Amino acid sequence: YAVYAKAEDLTNYSDTYSAQRDARALYNYNLTANVESYRETYKNNPYYGGFGYDSSDNTCVLFFKQGHMPSISLAEGFKLASCSFSLAELARGEERVHALARRFGWKEGRDYTLPLNQQRNVLTITVLDQLLATYYRFEQAVAGSLDSGMYTIRIALA
């Protein structure tokens, strides 16, 4: 997530609060402060699906797995949304992909990267600098290991 309030937006060389000048920065600051509290609260919830930011209405989103939406009241500027997979499921998927990559003799951090895009709630697997035949076998191995909606995979050709 990335919602930041610049310090100068909060002070602007003045100790006096100006609603017109500071309201948006204070709002964004409060969003980020609350996010950490929510992250801590739900980090062990097996159905928690991550955190996102909806720029269309400037709200923070807490994702939960479909069918397991909690009945909670959120601070202003937050909303709930459903997702297909929990963070725990995605983490297990990530571990499986790392294990597959090691089996193919690939080195973590050099030959492939596994960024976890929490807002889309899907694993994005980018394979770098591999022979197409090896990549194809790896792609098949991933397909046999993960649910089809859980990931996207691509090869990046340098």
C-alpha positions as CSV (number, residue, x, y, z in Angstrom):
1,Y,0.0,0.0,0.0
2,A,1.1,3.6,-0.5
3,V,-0.8,6.5,1.0
4,Y,1.5,9.1,2.3
5,A,1.0,12.6,3.9
6,K,3.9,14.9,3.3
7,A,5.0,16.7,6.5
8,E,4.9,20.1,4.8
9,D,1.2,19.5,3.9
10,L,0.4,19.1,7.6
11,T,2.4,22.2,8.8
12,N,3.1,24.5,5.9
13,Y,5.2,26.7,8.2
14,S,2.2,27.3,10.5
15,D,1.0,25.9,13.8
16,T,-2.6,26.8,12.8
17,Y,-4.8,24.0,11.3
18,S,-6.4,24.9,8.1
19,A,-9.2,22.6,7.0
20,Q,-8.8,23.6,3.4
21,R,-5.1,23.1,3.4
22,D,-4.6,20.2,5.7
23,A,-7.8,18.1,5.5
24,R,-6.7,15.8,2.7
25,A,-3.3,15.2,4.2
26,L,-4.7,14.5,7.7
27,Y,-7.3,12.2,6.1
28,N,-4.6,10.2,4.3
29,Y,-2.4,10.2,7.4
30,N,-5.3,8.7,9.5
31,L,-5.9,6.1,6.8
32,T,-2.3,4.9,7.0
33,A,-2.4,4.9,10.8
34,N,-5.5,2.8,10.9
35,V,-4.2,0.4,8.3
36,E,-1.4,-0.8,10.6
37,S,-4.0,-1.4,13.3
38,Y,-6.2,-3.5,11.0
39,R,-3.2,-5.4,9.7
40,E,-2.2,-6.4,13.2
41,T,-5.8,-7.3,14.1
42,Y,-6.4,-9.6,11.1
43,K,-2.9,-11.0,10.4
44,N,-3.8,-14.4,11.9
45,N,-7.3,-14.5,10.4
46,P,-7.2,-17.4,8.0
47,Y,-9.6,-15.7,5.6
48,Y,-7.8,-12.3,5.5
49,G,-7.0,-11.5,1.9
50,G,-4.8,-8.4,2.2
51,F,-5.1,-4.7,1.9
52,G,-5.6,-2.4,-1.1
53,Y,-6.4,1.2,-2.0
54,D,-9.2,2.2,-4.3
55,S,-8.2,5.4,-6.0
56,S,-11.7,5.9,-7.5
57,D,-13.2,6.9,-4.2
58,N,-10.0,7.4,-2.1
59,T,-10.8,4.5,0.3
60,C,-8.7,1.8,1.8
61,V,-9.9,-1.8,1.2
62,L,-9.7,-4.8,3.5
63,F,-10.1,-8.0,1.5
64,F,-11.5,-11.2,2.9
65,K,-12.1,-14.5,1.2
66,Q,-15.5,-14.9,-0.4
67,G,-18.1,-16.3,2.0
68,H,-16.0,-15.3,5.0
69,M,-16.6,-11.6,5.2
70,P,-16.5,-10.5,8.9
71,S,-19.2,-8.4,10.5
72,I,-17.2,-5.4,11.6
73,S,-17.5,-1.7,11.7
74,L,-14.6,0.1,10.0
75,A,-13.3,3.6,10.4
76,E,-14.2,6.3,7.9
77,G,-12.4,5.8,4.6
78,F,-12.3,2.0,4.8
79,K,-14.4,-0.6,3.2
80,L,-14.6,-4.4,2.8
81,A,-14.3,-6.4,-0.4
82,S,-14.3,-10.1,-1.2
83,C,-11.4,-11.9,-2.9
84,S,-10.8,-15.4,-4.2
85,F,-7.9,-16.4,-2.0
86,S,-6.7,-15.6,1.5
87,L,-3.2,-14.4,2.2
88,A,-2.5,-17.8,3.9
89,E,-3.4,-19.6,0.7
90,L,-1.3,-17.3,-1.4
91,A,1.6,-17.8,0.9
92,R,1.3,-21.6,0.6
93,G,1.1,-21.1,-3.2
94,E,4.3,-19.0,-3.1
95,E,6.1,-21.7,-1.2
96,R,5.0,-24.3,-3.8
97,V,6.3,-22.1,-6.6
98,H,9.6,-21.6,-4.9
99,A,9.9,-25.3,-4.3
100,L,9.2,-26.0,-8.0
101,A,11.8,-23.4,-9.1
102,R,14.4,-24.9,-6.9
103,R,13.6,-28.3,-8.4
104,F,14.3,-26.8,-11.8
105,G,17.6,-25.6,-10.5
106,W,16.7,-21.9,-10.5
107,K,18.1,-19.5,-8.0
108,E,15.7,-17.4,-5.9
109,G,16.0,-13.7,-6.5
110,R,17.9,-14.0,-9.8
111,D,16.1,-16.2,-12.2
112,Y,12.5,-15.5,-11.1
113,T,10.6,-13.1,-8.9
114,L,7.3,-13.7,-7.0
115,P,5.8,-10.3,-6.2
116,L,2.6,-10.7,-4.2
117,N,0.0,-8.1,-5.4
118,Q,-2.4,-8.0,-2.5
119,Q,-4.7,-5.6,-4.2
120,R,-5.5,-8.0,-7.0
121,N,-5.1,-10.9,-4.6
122,V,-3.2,-13.1,-7.0
123,L,0.4,-14.4,-7.3
124,T,2.3,-12.8,-10.2
125,I,5.1,-15.1,-11.2
126,T,7.7,-13.5,-13.5
127,V,10.3,-15.8,-14.9
128,L,13.5,-14.1,-16.1
129,D,16.2,-15.3,-18.5
130,Q,15.1,-18.9,-19.0
131,L,15.0,-21.2,-22.0
132,L,11.5,-21.4,-23.5
133,A,11.4,-25.2,-23.1
134,T,12.3,-25.0,-19.4
135,Y,9.8,-22.2,-18.9
136,Y,7.1,-24.3,-20.5
137,R,7.8,-27.2,-18.2
138,F,7.8,-24.9,-15.2
139,E,4.5,-23.3,-16.3
140,Q,3.0,-26.8,-16.5
141,A,4.3,-27.7,-13.1
142,V,2.8,-24.6,-11.6
143,A,-0.5,-25.3,-13.3
144,G,-0.5,-28.7,-11.7
145,S,0.2,-27.3,-8.3
146,L,-2.0,-24.2,-7.9
147,D,-5.6,-23.3,-8.6
148,S,-5.9,-21.6,-12.0
149,G,-7.3,-18.4,-10.6
150,M,-4.6,-18.0,-8.0
151,Y,-1.7,-16.8,-10.3
152,T,-0.6,-15.2,-13.5
153,I,2.7,-16.3,-15.0
154,R,4.8,-14.7,-17.7
155,I,8.3,-14.9,-19.1
156,A,10.4,-11.7,-19.3
157,L,12.8,-11.7,-22.3
158,A,15.8,-9.5,-21.9
